[in-house]
């Protein structure tokens, strides 16, 4: 079973993870559960349990063209800025905690959607590239 998690919030570009899940729901991905999460913090670990593969989709702020979709290596997660956090406890911190506790899923992937410099705006993103990347991972 694959669990695909759109991380986000209702604010500006941070909605990208949720919008991505809405788009992927129309793609009929086999053996996949798609869930939208609002700034889960350490509760993200609960979603790592009971599945073989977890794909996180989150808005990331990097100086790359807004809307670009790409894989972020989990080992390099601390080098990108994910927008979603709850009191300073975001995706990078949740993954680090899961690693320390031995609770990472067998496979964990992070797909970042670039926000650009103006995080108050939701950029259009490359939906076909996102679908293609998700299908490669599952």
Secondary structure as GFF3:
##gff-version 3
##sequence-region A 1 138
A	DSSP	beta_strand	2	8	.	.	.	ID=ss1
A	DSSP	three_ten_helix	12	15	.	.	.	ID=ss2
A	DSSP	alpha_helix	16	24	.	.	.	ID=ss3
A	DSSP	beta_strand	32	38	.	.	.	ID=ss4
A	DSSP	three_ten_helix	41	48	.	.	.	ID=ss5
A	DSSP	beta_strand	53	61	.	.	.	ID=ss6
A	DSSP	beta_strand	69	72	.	.	.	ID=ss7
A	DSSP	three_ten_helix	74	79	.	.	.	ID=ss8
A	DSSP	beta_strand	81	82	.	.	.	ID=ss9
A	DSSP	beta_strand	85	86	.	.	.	ID=ss10
A	DSSP	beta_strand	89	90	.	.	.	ID=ss11
A	DSSP	alpha_helix	91	101	.	.	.	ID=ss12
A	DSSP	beta_strand	107	114	.	.	.	ID=ss13
A	DSSP	alpha_helix	127	137	.	.	.	ID=ss14
###
